[in-house]
Structures are given as structure tokens and as C-alpha cells.
């Protein structure tokens, strides 16, 4: 089911815990769009470690100039519903949605 969702949403990255890494590797084999795996826990070859990523110095990051992304409407994350009334559906959160949620925390 997860492979089907990743393919339907054209997922580019999957964030996972180490215990589910074998499942994510299987998803990568079935879904060519998944290029990046971000894991929590100890560093594992072939993945990006979440805790190392958040330590990175953003001052050295290269950002696109003149980005045409409308952050109030462009999807940032597509989460999956539980599918209690049928098949799971994509729940789209825009960049603006995630910023509003952060402000409420």
C-alpha cells in the first residue's frame, strides 16, 4: 500500500525510523520517484540523517533566486489519511499551512 501511495503522490523523499528502513528500501525499488531517504537515529549508509541535517549551517546553503513558488498554495507535504472510509487519500499541506502550525506550537 505504501508503494502505491508513494507512486501516486510522486514522492521524492521518505522520512522514516531505522526499524522501517527495510520497508523503505523495498518502496524505493518499486517507486523510482523516491530518491531520498531521511532517517532518524544512527547514521546509515545511503540515507540522510535527520539529526545531522538539522545541525547544518544554513548560511552556506544555496537558495534559488527568484523562486516562483507561491508558498501560500504550493504543496509542501502530502500526508496520507487513515483510509477509514475507503482507500487512503492524500492530505495536502501547503508551505503556509506548515508555517501556521509552527507558530501555534
Backbone as CSV, one residue per row, in Angstrom:
resi,resn,N_x,N_y,N_z,CA_x,CA_y,CA_z,C_x,C_y,C_z
1,UNK,0.814,-1.195,0.000,0.000,0.000,0.000,0.858,1.259,0.000
2,UNK,1.929,1.242,0.776,2.777,2.433,0.859,3.448,2.710,-0.481
3,UNK,3.869,1.666,-1.184,4.476,1.846,-2.508,3.492,2.488,-3.464
4,UNK,2.231,2.067,-3.397,1.205,2.647,-4.273,0.998,4.123,-3.961
5,UNK,0.980,4.457,-2.668,0.824,5.865,-2.283,2.017,6.691,-2.741
6,UNK,3.223,6.167,-2.551,4.426,6.893,-2.973,4.395,7.128,-4.471
7,UNK,3.971,6.152,-5.235,3.888,6.302,-6.690,2.802,7.302,-7.069
8,UNK,1.641,7.206,-6.428,0.530,8.109,-6.751,0.890,9.558,-6.445
9,UNK,1.587,9.792,-5.330,1.950,11.146,-4.926,3.262,11.614,-5.546
10,UNK,3.932,10.716,-6.297,5.242,11.011,-6.893,6.216,11.491,-5.820
11,UNK,6.244,10.737,-4.721,7.095,11.079,-3.581,8.553,11.133,-4.008
12,UNK,9.249,12.160,-3.558,10.674,12.304,-3.839,11.525,11.879,-2.657
13,UNK,10.947,11.961,-1.465,11.691,11.625,-0.252,10.769,10.902,0.717
14,UNK,11.376,10.058,1.541,10.650,9.365,2.597,11.417,9.588,3.896
15,UNK,10.697,9.992,4.925,11.280,10.158,6.256,10.847,8.954,7.075
16,UNK,11.802,8.285,7.704,11.487,7.044,8.405,12.333,6.873,9.658
17,UNK,11.951,5.917,10.462,12.773,5.477,11.584,13.556,4.257,11.110
18,UNK,14.645,3.953,11.788,15.524,2.866,11.345,14.820,1.514,11.265
19,UNK,13.881,1.281,12.163,13.181,-0.004,12.176,12.418,-0.263,10.879
20,UNK,12.010,0.794,10.192,11.242,0.645,8.949,12.092,0.811,7.697
21,UNK,13.393,0.950,7.859,14.275,1.158,6.713,14.190,0.040,5.673
22,UNK,14.121,-1.241,6.058,13.972,-2.285,5.032,12.710,-2.107,4.174
23,UNK,11.624,-1.673,4.803,10.394,-1.411,4.064,10.593,-0.261,3.077
24,UNK,11.264,0.789,3.521,11.514,1.941,2.655,12.408,1.549,1.481
25,UNK,13.379,0.688,1.706,14.241,0.202,0.609,13.399,-0.541,-0.430
26,UNK,12.436,-1.327,0.020,11.542,-2.033,-0.904,10.684,-1.045,-1.687
27,UNK,10.247,0.020,-1.018,9.463,1.059,-1.697,10.308,1.714,-2.783
28,UNK,11.575,1.991,-2.488,12.465,2.601,-3.482,12.598,1.724,-4.723
29,UNK,12.632,0.419,-4.535,12.742,-0.492,-5.679,11.502,-0.448,-6.555
30,UNK,10.340,-0.236,-5.957,9.077,-0.216,-6.693,8.705,1.166,-7.206
31,UNK,9.227,2.202,-6.597,8.815,3.574,-6.915,10.053,4.408,-7.248
32,UNK,10.287,4.609,-8.530,11.500,5.292,-8.987,11.571,6.760,-8.559
33,UNK,10.440,7.366,-8.225,10.470,8.785,-7.854,11.120,9.024,-6.495
34,UNK,11.180,7.997,-5.631,11.771,8.156,-4.289,13.292,8.130,-4.420
35,UNK,13.893,9.309,-4.315,15.342,9.452,-4.468,16.064,9.623,-3.141
36,UNK,15.348,10.121,-2.128,15.999,10.459,-0.864,15.312,9.751,0.298
37,UNK,16.125,9.216,1.197,15.613,8.614,2.421,16.244,9.373,3.580
38,UNK,15.399,9.876,4.446,15.848,10.611,5.617,15.489,9.766,6.830
39,UNK,16.508,9.403,7.610,16.261,8.523,8.746,16.582,9.220,10.062
40,UNK,15.881,8.786,11.090,16.159,9.263,12.441,16.920,8.151,13.149
41,UNK,17.877,8.521,13.951,18.677,7.529,14.650,20.104,7.572,14.172
42,UNK,20.809,6.469,14.339,22.214,6.444,13.951,22.345,6.571,12.432
43,UNK,23.435,7.171,11.945,23.634,7.307,10.507,23.722,5.948,9.822
44,UNK,23.076,5.832,8.674,23.072,4.600,7.889,23.460,4.958,6.458
45,UNK,24.349,4.159,5.876,24.798,4.405,4.508,23.602,4.458,3.558
46,UNK,23.638,5.434,2.676,22.578,5.578,1.681,21.375,6.367,2.154
47,UNK,21.466,6.909,3.371,20.371,7.735,3.873,20.941,9.074,4.332
48,UNK,20.062,10.039,4.459,20.411,11.326,5.053,19.921,11.275,6.487
49,UNK,20.769,11.618,7.424,20.403,11.552,8.829,19.723,12.855,9.245
50,UNK,18.506,12.728,9.745,17.717,13.888,10.133,18.443,14.768,11.139
51,UNK,19.046,14.140,12.149,19.675,14.917,13.209,20.926,15.643,12.725
52,UNK,21.620,15.081,11.749,22.760,15.779,11.146,22.275,16.921,10.251
53,UNK,21.161,16.691,9.566,20.621,17.723,8.677,20.230,18.982,9.442
54,UNK,19.618,18.806,10.617,19.172,19.999,11.348,20.326,20.745,12.003
55,UNK,21.501,20.123,12.063,22.687,20.800,12.589,23.399,21.621,11.512
56,UNK,23.039,21.404,10.260,23.739,22.054,9.147,23.631,23.570,9.254
57,UNK,24.679,24.239,8.829,24.715,25.703,8.831,23.991,26.218,7.589
58,UNK,22.808,26.818,7.758,22.048,27.271,6.595,22.685,28.452,5.873
59,UNK,23.648,29.094,6.504,24.271,30.256,5.855,25.060,29.849,4.613
60,UNK,25.418,28.563,4.520,26.160,28.092,3.356,25.271,27.431,2.312
61,UNK,23.969,27.385,2.566,23.039,26.761,1.627,22.843,27.661,0.409
62,UNK,22.654,27.035,-0.728,22.365,27.785,-1.950,20.867,27.749,-2.191
63,UNK,20.254,28.905,-2.216,18.825,29.009,-2.465,18.607,29.538,-3.874
64,UNK,17.498,29.164,-4.461,17.174,29.635,-5.796,16.728,31.090,-5.730
65,UNK,17.313,31.916,-6.564,16.879,33.307,-6.646,15.622,33.387,-7.502
66,UNK,14.714,34.247,-7.109,13.524,34.472,-7.922,12.614,33.260,-7.996
67,UNK,12.528,32.508,-6.935,11.680,31.326,-6.927,10.247,31.705,-7.256
68,UNK,9.616,30.884,-8.067,8.234,31.157,-8.462,7.241,30.344,-7.643
69,UNK,7.695,29.814,-6.532,6.798,29.028,-5.692,5.925,29.960,-4.866
70,UNK,4.634,29.778,-4.983,3.670,30.514,-4.172,3.479,29.720,-2.887
71,UNK,4.159,30.119,-1.825,4.154,29.325,-0.593,2.784,29.251,0.073
72,UNK,1.868,30.116,-0.312,0.537,30.037,0.283,-0.301,28.939,-0.363
73,UNK,0.086,28.504,-1.564,-0.705,27.497,-2.269,0.050,26.242,-2.681
74,UNK,1.372,26.292,-2.784,2.153,25.143,-3.250,2.251,24.075,-2.162
75,UNK,2.092,22.808,-2.534,2.222,21.737,-1.541,3.636,21.649,-0.975
76,UNK,3.721,21.476,0.324,5.000,21.220,0.991,5.082,19.745,1.344
77,UNK,3.949,19.197,1.783,3.886,17.817,2.235,2.542,17.230,1.805
78,UNK,2.567,15.978,1.361,1.323,15.249,1.130,1.331,14.076,2.104
79,UNK,0.444,14.158,3.073,0.337,13.092,4.069,-0.803,12.171,3.639
80,UNK,-0.839,11.005,4.188,-1.878,10.048,3.838,-2.894,9.949,4.959
81,UNK,-4.174,9.951,4.574,-5.224,9.747,5.577,-5.237,8.279,5.996
82,UNK,-5.973,7.967,7.020,-6.018,6.586,7.503,-6.862,5.689,6.620
83,UNK,-7.677,6.264,5.753,-8.495,5.451,4.868,-9.649,4.766,5.574
84,UNK,-10.209,5.382,6.597,-11.287,4.737,7.353,-12.576,4.615,6.543
85,UNK,-12.765,5.470,5.543,-13.976,5.399,4.718,-13.668,4.903,3.317
86,UNK,-12.575,4.237,3.150,-12.164,3.738,1.829,-10.654,3.719,1.763
87,UNK,-10.134,3.830,0.548,-8.686,3.845,0.375,-8.091,5.119,0.965
88,UNK,-6.840,5.063,1.439,-6.188,6.281,1.938,-6.127,7.349,0.850
89,UNK,-6.266,8.584,1.266,-6.235,9.714,0.331,-5.102,10.656,0.721
90,UNK,-4.637,11.421,-0.242,-3.602,12.403,0.026,-4.181,13.625,0.709
91,UNK,-3.540,14.043,1.790,-3.922,15.257,2.505,-2.797,16.257,2.276
92,UNK,-3.093,17.309,1.529,-2.069,18.265,1.121,-1.916,19.364,2.169
93,UNK,-0.670,19.579,2.593,-0.346,20.720,3.451,0.536,21.652,2.643
94,UNK,0.134,22.895,2.549,0.940,23.876,1.827,2.076,24.370,2.715
95,UNK,3.004,25.082,2.127,4.080,25.691,2.908,3.469,26.604,3.965
96,UNK,2.431,27.332,3.588,1.774,28.248,4.514,1.129,27.486,5.676
97,UNK,0.499,26.329,5.398,-0.092,25.510,6.469,0.950,25.120,7.497
98,UNK,2.124,24.694,7.036,3.150,24.240,7.965,3.689,25.401,8.789
99,UNK,3.778,26.578,8.190,4.245,27.750,8.938,3.238,28.144,10.004
100,UNK,1.945,28.064,9.678,0.915,28.388,10.664,0.961,27.403,11.820
101,UNK,1.165,26.127,11.520,1.243,25.114,12.581,2.438,25.373,13.486
102,UNK,3.560,25.785,12.920,4.757,26.059,13.724,4.510,27.232,14.661
103,UNK,3.804,28.246,14.178,3.536,29.422,15.014,2.669,29.065,16.210
104,UNK,1.772,28.079,16.044,0.880,27.686,17.125,1.585,26.850,18.178
105,UNK,2.728,26.243,17.813,3.487,25.452,18.784,4.167,26.392,19.707
